[in-house]
Amino acid sequence: MTRGSDTTDPPAPAGAGDTGSDETLSEAFRAVARRLRETSQEALAPWDITPSQLRALRVLARHGVMRLSALSDHLRIAARSATEVADALEARGLVERRPDPDDRRATLVELTGHGTSVLDAIRAVSGTAAERAFDRLTQADRAHLARILRKLRD
């Protein structure tokens, strides 16, 4: 049919959403996620911290001293990957490792004072950067998006 006729356009494909183009909802979601990742990496650059390392610092700040195995569980990564993250953070003086007194085979990891200071500085900057990404949304839209994302995550 020609443009301007009395008929309506065919329905959008399932999952297309209202993105204003031929972009699907999943493509729009990935584009936003990519932009957030890039913004996060830019915010972390002054500290030479990766997003994985930041997540580990946040877990340790929230939960305190823990075994490396528990850290890998919290981060949902392989134990070897958690060891690599801890190695990098320890080399920078952001965490300390010590033997677990209850199990000589296990190692505990904890945030250092320096790690806490760096995490606080990162939170101030990265929080501002993340907020800028959502500035175009109203408070109601933000609350709605947060609800939807929690539903999709769980």
N, CA and C atoms as a LAMMPS dump frame, in Angstrom:
ITEM: TIMESTEP
0
ITEM: NUMBER OF ATOMS
462
ITEM: BOX BOUNDS ff ff ff
-5.0000000000000000e+02 5.0000000000000000e+02
-5.0000000000000000e+02 5.0000000000000000e+02
-5.0000000000000000e+02 5.0000000000000000e+02
ITEM: ATOMS id mol type element x y z
1 1 1 N 0.843 -1.173 0
2 1 2 C 0 0 0
3 1 3 C 0.887 1.235 0
4 2 1 N 0.359 2.315 -0.436
5 2 2 C 1.148 3.542 -0.53
6 2 3 C 0.991 4.368 0.71
7 3 1 N 1.987 5.171 0.948
8 3 2 C 1.966 6.07 2.086
9 3 3 C 0.826 7.048 1.885
10 4 1 N 0.135 7.349 2.926
11 4 2 C -0.955 8.302 2.833
12 4 3 C -2.294 7.634 2.553
13 5 1 N -2.309 6.329 2.378
14 5 2 C -3.581 5.647 2.174
15 5 3 C -4.314 5.549 3.501
16 6 1 N -5.53 5.109 3.446
17 6 2 C -6.361 5.045 4.642
18 6 3 C -6.047 3.844 5.533
19 7 1 N -5.158 2.958 5.091
20 7 2 C -4.855 1.782 5.906
21 7 3 C -3.75 2.096 6.886
22 8 1 N -3.693 1.317 7.922
23 8 2 C -2.633 1.498 8.915
24 8 3 C -1.47 0.588 8.591
25 9 1 N -0.331 0.915 9.138
26 9 2 C 0.852 0.081 8.96
27 9 3 C 0.627 -1.247 9.665
28 10 1 N 1.304 -2.307 9.21
29 10 2 C 1.169 -3.597 9.908
30 10 3 C 1.752 -3.476 11.31
31 11 1 N 1.295 -4.325 12.21
32 11 2 C 1.82 -4.261 13.58
33 11 3 C 3.319 -4.51 13.604
34 12 1 N 3.966 -3.89 14.584
35 12 2 C 5.412 -4.081 14.752
36 12 3 C 5.673 -5.513 15.176
37 13 1 N 6.832 -6.055 14.807
38 13 2 C 7.159 -7.417 15.242
39 13 3 C 7.234 -7.497 16.754
40 14 1 N 6.982 -8.67 17.271
41 14 2 C 7.047 -8.871 18.721
42 14 3 C 8.412 -8.465 19.234
43 15 1 N 8.427 -7.702 20.327
44 15 2 C 9.682 -7.281 20.935
45 15 3 C 10.249 -6.014 20.346
46 16 1 N 9.578 -5.425 19.338
47 16 2 C 10.128 -4.239 18.714
48 16 3 C 10.013 -3.041 19.626
49 17 1 N 8.956 -2.963 20.392
50 17 2 C 8.797 -1.84 21.299
51 17 3 C 8.59 -0.555 20.534
52 18 1 N 8.546 0.565 21.241
53 18 2 C 8.349 1.873 20.633
54 18 3 C 9.678 2.61 20.639
55 19 1 N 10.567 2.245 19.722
56 19 2 C 11.892 2.852 19.691
57 19 3 C 12.006 3.927 18.629
58 20 1 N 10.937 4.128 17.831
59 20 2 C 10.968 5.179 16.833
60 20 3 C 11.738 4.794 15.579
61 21 1 N 12.093 3.555 15.405
62 21 2 C 12.809 3.1 14.218
63 21 3 C 12.584 1.606 14.07
64 22 1 N 13.363 1.008 13.202
65 22 2 C 13.26 -0.439 13.013
66 22 3 C 14.041 -1.213 14.066
67 23 1 N 14.632 -0.53 15.014
68 23 2 C 15.428 -1.158 16.058
69 23 3 C 14.524 -1.958 17
70 24 1 N 14.935 -3.17 17.322
71 24 2 C 14.152 -3.983 18.261
72 24 3 C 14.432 -3.534 19.688
73 25 1 N 13.592 -3.977 20.581
74 25 2 C 13.772 -3.655 21.992
75 25 3 C 15.109 -4.176 22.501
76 26 1 N 15.471 -5.383 22.114
77 26 2 C 16.743 -5.948 22.575
78 26 3 C 17.932 -5.161 22.012
79 27 1 N 17.834 -4.687 20.787
80 27 2 C 18.917 -3.864 20.214
81 27 3 C 19.037 -2.542 20.958
82 28 1 N 17.905 -1.929 21.277
83 28 2 C 17.925 -0.671 22.031
84 28 3 C 18.522 -0.891 23.414
85 29 1 N 18.138 -2.003 24.044
86 29 2 C 18.656 -2.322 25.372
87 29 3 C 20.17 -2.496 25.328
88 30 1 N 20.652 -3.24 24.337
89 30 2 C 22.105 -3.449 24.202
90 30 3 C 22.832 -2.133 23.939
91 31 1 N 22.24 -1.251 23.162
92 31 2 C 22.875 0.04 22.875
93 31 3 C 22.989 0.881 24.148
94 32 1 N 21.943 0.873 24.956
95 32 2 C 21.98 1.621 26.219
96 32 3 C 23.001 0.986 27.161
97 33 1 N 23.015 -0.341 27.248
98 33 2 C 23.985 -1.035 28.103
99 33 3 C 25.407 -0.719 27.672
100 34 1 N 25.64 -0.69 26.361
101 34 2 C 26.968 -0.364 25.842
102 34 3 C 27.365 1.063 26.228
103 35 1 N 26.429 1.992 26.107
104 35 2 C 26.722 3.386 26.484
105 35 3 C 27.021 3.495 27.974
106 36 1 N 26.272 2.79 28.805
107 36 2 C 26.531 2.805 30.249
108 36 3 C 27.9 2.21 30.568
109 37 1 N 28.258 1.125 29.873
110 37 2 C 29.573 0.501 30.073
111 37 3 C 30.686 1.469 29.695
112 38 1 N 30.524 2.149 28.574
113 38 2 C 31.537 3.118 28.132
114 38 3 C 31.66 4.272 29.121
115 39 1 N 30.529 4.758 29.608
116 39 2 C 30.534 5.839 30.599
117 39 3 C 31.235 5.389 31.869
118 40 1 N 30.963 4.144 32.284
119 40 2 C 31.593 3.589 33.482
120 40 3 C 33.103 3.471 33.293
121 41 1 N 33.527 2.97 32.146
122 41 2 C 34.957 2.816 31.888
123 41 3 C 35.663 4.173 31.875
124 42 1 N 35.026 5.183 31.314
125 42 2 C 35.606 6.527 31.313
126 42 3 C 35.735 7.056 32.735
127 43 1 N 34.711 6.83 33.552
128 43 2 C 34.743 7.3 34.939
129 43 3 C 35.815 6.588 35.75
130 44 1 N 36.084 5.308 35.425
131 44 2 C 37.067 4.518 36.177
132 44 3 C 38.506 4.738 35.698
133 45 1 N 38.676 5.309 34.534
134 45 2 C 40.009 5.456 33.932
135 45 3 C 41.029 6.124 34.856
136 46 1 N 40.691 7.194 35.567
137 46 2 C 41.708 7.826 36.429
138 46 3 C 42.275 6.902 37.505
139 47 1 N 41.534 5.876 37.881
140 47 2 C 41.992 4.949 38.922
141 47 3 C 42.559 3.664 38.336
142 48 1 N 42.507 3.517 37.043
143 48 2 C 42.978 2.303 36.371
144 48 3 C 42.326 1.068 36.997
145 49 1 N 41.006 1.168 37.169
146 49 2 C 40.209 0.094 37.765
147 49 3 C 39.251 -0.417 36.694
148 50 1 N 39.117 -1.728 36.595
149 50 2 C 38.164 -2.302 35.653
150 50 3 C 36.796 -2.423 36.325
151 51 1 N 35.736 -2.545 35.528
152 51 2 C 34.417 -2.748 36.138
153 51 3 C 34.37 -3.993 37.037
154 52 1 N 35.065 -5.064 36.675
155 52 2 C 35.095 -6.275 37.517
156 52 3 C 35.762 -5.993 38.857
157 53 1 N 36.829 -5.236 38.83
158 53 2 C 37.523 -4.886 40.063
159 53 3 C 36.646 -3.984 40.935
160 54 1 N 35.939 -3.057 40.303
161 54 2 C 35.033 -2.189 41.053
162 54 3 C 33.928 -3.005 41.715
163 55 1 N 33.374 -3.96 40.993
164 55 2 C 32.337 -4.813 41.574
165 55 3 C 32.879 -5.558 42.792
166 56 1 N 34.112 -6.036 42.707
167 56 2 C 34.715 -6.749 43.837
168 56 3 C 34.879 -5.811 45.033
169 57 1 N 35.342 -4.592 44.783
170 57 2 C 35.482 -3.622 45.878
171 57 3 C 34.13 -3.348 46.523
172 58 1 N 33.101 -3.217 45.718
173 58 2 C 31.761 -2.95 46.252
174 58 3 C 31.254 -4.127 47.088
175 59 1 N 31.487 -5.341 46.62
176 59 2 C 31.061 -6.527 47.372
177 59 3 C 31.779 -6.563 48.716
178 60 1 N 33.072 -6.319 48.716
179 60 2 C 33.838 -6.346 49.965
180 60 3 C 33.406 -5.226 50.909
181 61 1 N 33.104 -4.067 50.366
182 61 2 C 32.637 -2.957 51.207
183 61 3 C 31.283 -3.297 51.829
184 62 1 N 30.437 -3.96 51.075
185 62 2 C 29.091 -4.293 51.545
186 62 3 C 29.089 -5.465 52.516
187 63 1 N 29.907 -6.496 52.238
188 63 2 C 29.828 -7.737 53.012
189 63 3 C 31.007 -7.972 53.943
190 64 1 N 32.062 -7.187 53.813
191 64 2 C 33.209 -7.35 54.689
192 64 3 C 34.132 -8.476 54.256
193 65 1 N 34.983 -8.888 55.171
194 65 2 C 35.978 -9.93 54.911
195 65 3 C 35.284 -11.216 54.476
196 66 1 N 35.829 -11.841 53.439
197 66 2 C 35.249 -13.096 52.963
198 66 3 C 36.297 -13.942 52.276
199 67 1 N 35.979 -15.216 52.134
200 67 2 C 36.839 -16.122 51.382
201 67 3 C 36.768 -15.754 49.901
202 68 1 N 37.845 -16.077 49.196
203 68 2 C 37.861 -15.837 47.755
204 68 3 C 36.726 -16.6 47.07
205 69 1 N 36.4 -17.784 47.561
206 69 2 C 35.309 -18.557 46.966
207 69 3 C 33.976 -17.823 47.117
208 70 1 N 33.774 -17.177 48.247
209 70 2 C 32.544 -16.405 48.451
210 70 3 C 32.529 -15.176 47.537
211 71 1 N 33.69 -14.553 47.362
212 71 2 C 33.775 -13.415 46.452
213 71 3 C 33.411 -13.841 45.038
214 72 1 N 33.924 -14.979 44.604
215 72 2 C 33.595 -15.451 43.252
216 72 3 C 32.096 -15.735 43.138
217 73 1 N 31.49 -16.245 44.2
218 73 2 C 30.039 -16.485 44.188
219 73 3 C 29.273 -15.172 44.066
220 74 1 N 29.66 -14.178 44.851
221 74 2 C 28.993 -12.868 44.797
222 74 3 C 29.13 -12.226 43.42
223 75 1 N 30.296 -12.376 42.83
224 75 2 C 30.553 -11.765 41.523
225 75 3 C 30.026 -12.612 40.369
226 76 1 N 29.655 -13.85 40.683
227 76 2 C 29.185 -14.807 39.672
228 76 3 C 30.228 -15.019 38.577
229 77 1 N 31.457 -15.25 39.053
230 77 2 C 32.571 -15.542 38.149
231 77 3 C 33.302 -16.769 38.663
232 78 1 N 34.127 -17.354 37.816
233 78 2 C 34.904 -18.539 38.2
234 78 3 C 35.889 -18.177 39.309
235 79 1 N 36.209 -19.154 40.133
236 79 2 C 37.145 -18.93 41.238
237 79 3 C 38.476 -18.376 40.736
238 80 1 N 38.969 -18.897 39.619
239 80 2 C 40.23 -18.419 39.05
240 80 3 C 40.135 -16.94 38.671
241 81 1 N 39.002 -16.52 38.132
242 81 2 C 38.805 -15.116 37.769
243 81 3 C 38.78 -14.233 39.014
244 82 1 N 38.163 -14.722 40.083
245 82 2 C 38.142 -13.961 41.336
246 82 3 C 39.552 -13.815 41.889
247 83 1 N 40.36 -14.858 41.742
248 83 2 C 41.757 -14.787 42.173
249 83 3 C 42.505 -13.724 41.382
250 84 1 N 42.27 -13.664 40.076
251 84 2 C 42.93 -12.652 39.241
252 84 3 C 42.499 -11.241 39.622
253 85 1 N 41.215 -11.062 39.909
254 85 2 C 40.718 -9.757 40.345
255 85 3 C 41.379 -9.374 41.669
256 86 1 N 41.421 -10.321 42.61
257 86 2 C 42.046 -10.061 43.913
258 86 3 C 43.538 -9.768 43.761
259 87 1 N 44.218 -10.49 42.86
260 87 2 C 45.643 -10.235 42.608
261 87 3 C 45.863 -8.785 42.168
262 88 1 N 45.051 -8.338 41.223
263 88 2 C 45.202 -6.976 40.694
264 88 3 C 44.907 -5.933 41.77
265 89 1 N 43.879 -6.167 42.562
266 89 2 C 43.532 -5.222 43.628
267 89 3 C 44.576 -5.22 44.737
268 90 1 N 45.109 -6.392 45.042
269 90 2 C 46.142 -6.481 46.081
270 90 3 C 47.419 -5.777 45.63
271 91 1 N 47.769 -5.921 44.358
272 91 2 C 48.971 -5.262 43.831
273 91 3 C 48.869 -3.745 43.944
274 92 1 N 47.656 -3.218 43.949
275 92 2 C 47.439 -1.782 44.056
276 92 3 C 47.201 -1.344 45.496
277 93 1 N 47.237 -2.281 46.432
278 93 2 C 47.035 -1.947 47.844
279 93 3 C 45.582 -1.686 48.206
280 94 1 N 44.651 -2.162 47.384
281 94 2 C 43.235 -1.907 47.629
282 94 3 C 42.579 -2.995 48.469
283 95 1 N 43.157 -4.196 48.438
284 95 2 C 42.68 -5.301 49.277
285 95 3 C 43.892 -6.003 49.868
286 96 1 N 43.635 -6.765 50.925
287 96 2 C 44.661 -7.621 51.54
288 96 3 C 44.119 -9.031 51.588
289 97 1 N 45.027 -9.983 51.464
290 97 2 C 44.666 -11.389 51.629
291 97 3 C 45.394 -11.924 52.836
292 98 1 N 44.755 -12.889 53.488
293 98 2 C 45.379 -13.571 54.619
294 98 3 C 44.773 -14.954 54.747
295 99 1 N 45.486 -15.857 55.394
296 99 2 C 44.943 -17.216 55.564
297 99 3 C 43.673 -17.187 56.412
298 100 1 N 42.758 -18.057 56.105
299 100 2 C 41.546 -18.199 56.892
300 100 3 C 41.904 -19.016 58.134
301 101 1 N 41.734 -18.456 59.341
302 101 2 C 42.104 -19.196 60.548
303 101 3 C 41.263 -20.458 60.769
304 102 1 N 40.092 -20.531 60.136
305 102 2 C 39.225 -21.693 60.293
306 102 3 C 39.506 -22.798 59.272
307 103 1 N 40.244 -22.449 58.215
308 103 2 C 40.532 -23.419 57.159
309 103 3 C 41.828 -22.997 56.476
310 104 1 N 42.906 -23.707 56.781
311 104 2 C 44.221 -23.309 56.255
312 104 3 C 44.29 -23.346 54.74
313 105 1 N 43.386 -24.078 54.098
314 105 2 C 43.394 -24.146 52.629
315 105 3 C 42.758 -22.921 51.992
316 106 1 N 41.959 -22.187 52.769
317 106 2 C 41.206 -21.048 52.233
318 106 3 C 41.927 -19.73 52.512
319 107 1 N 41.633 -18.756 51.679
320 107 2 C 42.208 -17.417 51.816
321 107 3 C 41.091 -16.405 51.986
322 108 1 N 41.282 -15.492 52.923
323 108 2 C 40.336 -14.401 53.129
324 108 3 C 40.833 -13.167 52.377
325 109 1 N 39.908 -12.363 51.942
326 109 2 C 40.244 -11.112 51.27
327 109 3 C 39.419 -10 51.934
328 110 1 N 40.059 -8.849 52.126
329 110 2 C 39.358 -7.724 52.741
330 110 3 C 39.834 -6.411 52.146
331 111 1 N 38.96 -5.442 52.197
332 111 2 C 39.236 -4.106 51.711
333 111 3 C 40.211 -3.418 52.665
334 112 1 N 41.183 -2.695 52.12
335 112 2 C 42.1 -1.906 52.954
336 112 3 C 41.517 -0.5 53.136
337 113 1 N 42.132 0.258 54.005
338 113 2 C 41.731 1.662 54.166
339 113 3 C 41.874 2.425 52.859
340 114 1 N 42.977 2.168 52.162
341 114 2 C 43.194 2.804 50.866
342 114 3 C 42.113 2.377 49.875
343 115 1 N 41.748 1.105 49.907
344 115 2 C 40.684 0.6 49.036
345 115 3 C 39.357 1.291 49.304
346 116 1 N 39.063 1.518 50.58
347 116 2 C 37.836 2.219 50.948
348 116 3 C 37.856 3.648 50.429
349 117 1 N 38.996 4.324 50.565
350 117 2 C 39.118 5.71 50.077
351 117 3 C 38.939 5.782 48.566
352 118 1 N 39.574 4.86 47.855
353 118 2 C 39.448 4.833 46.394
354 118 3 C 38.004 4.54 46.002
355 119 1 N 37.377 3.596 46.67
356 119 2 C 35.987 3.257 46.369
357 119 3 C 35.078 4.464 46.603
358 120 1 N 35.29 5.193 47.683
359 120 2 C 34.481 6.386 47.95
360 120 3 C 34.646 7.43 46.843
361 121 1 N 35.876 7.631 46.403
362 121 2 C 36.132 8.605 45.331
363 121 3 C 35.478 8.153 44.02
364 122 1 N 35.572 6.873 43.726
365 122 2 C 34.96 6.335 42.506
366 122 3 C 33.449 6.476 42.576
367 123 1 N 32.869 6.185 43.72
368 123 2 C 31.406 6.289 43.868
369 123 3 C 30.935 7.707 43.584
370 124 1 N 31.661 8.685 44.06
371 124 2 C 31.271 10.076 43.84
372 124 3 C 31.267 10.419 42.351
373 125 1 N 32.3 9.997 41.648
374 125 2 C 32.42 10.322 40.226
375 125 3 C 31.514 9.439 39.379
376 126 1 N 31.536 8.139 39.612
377 126 2 C 30.753 7.24 38.761
378 126 3 C 29.267 7.413 39.007
379 127 1 N 28.882 7.742 40.222
380 127 2 C 27.467 8.006 40.493
381 127 3 C 26.982 9.193 39.691
382 128 1 N 27.794 10.226 39.61
383 128 2 C 27.448 11.399 38.827
384 128 3 C 27.363 11.045 37.345
385 129 1 N 28.306 10.259 36.848
386 129 2 C 28.3 9.855 35.443
387 129 3 C 27.072 9.009 35.13
388 130 1 N 26.717 8.11 36.014
389 130 2 C 25.537 7.271 35.796
390 130 3 C 24.266 8.113 35.826
391 131 1 N 24.215 9.065 36.736
392 131 2 C 23.043 9.938 36.806
393 131 3 C 22.861 10.718 35.511
394 132 1 N 23.959 11.185 34.918
395 132 2 C 23.86 11.927 33.658
396 132 3 C 23.242 11.067 32.558
397 133 1 N 23.507 9.77 32.593
398 133 2 C 22.957 8.872 31.57
399 133 3 C 21.435 8.806 31.66
400 134 1 N 20.877 9.042 32.839
401 134 2 C 19.433 8.945 33.033
402 134 3 C 18.765 10.311 33.198
403 135 1 N 19.506 11.399 32.948
404 135 2 C 18.973 12.751 33.124
405 135 3 C 17.723 13.022 32.3
406 136 1 N 17.602 12.393 31.149
407 136 2 C 16.45 12.646 30.278
408 136 3 C 15.166 12.031 30.798
409 137 1 N 15.267 11.173 31.789
410 137 2 C 14.087 10.508 32.331
411 137 3 C 13.515 11.288 33.501
412 138 1 N 12.206 11.282 33.602
413 138 2 C 11.561 11.862 34.781
414 138 3 C 11.755 10.904 35.95
415 139 1 N 11.476 11.374 37.135
416 139 2 C 11.575 10.496 38.312
417 139 3 C 10.624 9.309 38.162
418 140 1 N 9.446 9.547 37.629
419 140 2 C 8.486 8.455 37.435
420 140 3 C 9.027 7.435 36.428
421 141 1 N 9.623 7.927 35.341
422 141 2 C 10.215 7.023 34.345
423 141 3 C 11.354 6.214 34.956
424 142 1 N 12.171 6.855 35.786
425 142 2 C 13.283 6.151 36.437
426 142 3 C 12.761 5.03 37.335
427 143 1 N 11.733 5.341 38.109
428 143 2 C 11.153 4.334 39.006
429 143 3 C 10.564 3.181 38.2
430 144 1 N 9.9 3.504 37.107
431 144 2 C 9.304 2.48 36.246
432 144 3 C 10.396 1.61 35.624
433 145 1 N 11.444 2.238 35.114
434 145 2 C 12.557 1.493 34.516
435 145 3 C 13.233 0.602 35.55
436 146 1 N 13.454 1.121 36.74
437 146 2 C 14.084 0.323 37.797
438 146 3 C 13.232 -0.902 38.121
439 147 1 N 11.92 -0.732 38.194
440 147 2 C 11.016 -1.843 38.468
441 147 3 C 11.097 -2.892 37.367
442 148 1 N 11.098 -2.447 36.12
443 148 2 C 11.166 -3.367 34.987
444 148 3 C 12.491 -4.12 34.976
445 149 1 N 13.595 -3.415 35.208
446 149 2 C 14.909 -4.06 35.191
447 149 3 C 15.035 -5.085 36.311
448 150 1 N 14.506 -4.768 37.492
449 150 2 C 14.548 -5.744 38.586
450 150 3 C 13.727 -6.983 38.217
451 151 1 N 12.607 -6.773 37.553
452 151 2 C 11.766 -7.901 37.138
453 151 3 C 12.482 -8.773 36.117
454 152 1 N 13.18 -8.156 35.173
455 152 2 C 13.928 -8.909 34.166
456 152 3 C 15.128 -9.625 34.762
457 153 1 N 15.769 -9.009 35.767
458 153 2 C 16.957 -9.589 36.396
459 153 3 C 16.622 -10.832 37.201
460 154 1 N 15.492 -10.815 37.877
461 154 2 C 15.116 -11.915 38.787
462 154 3 C 14.495 -13.071 38.097
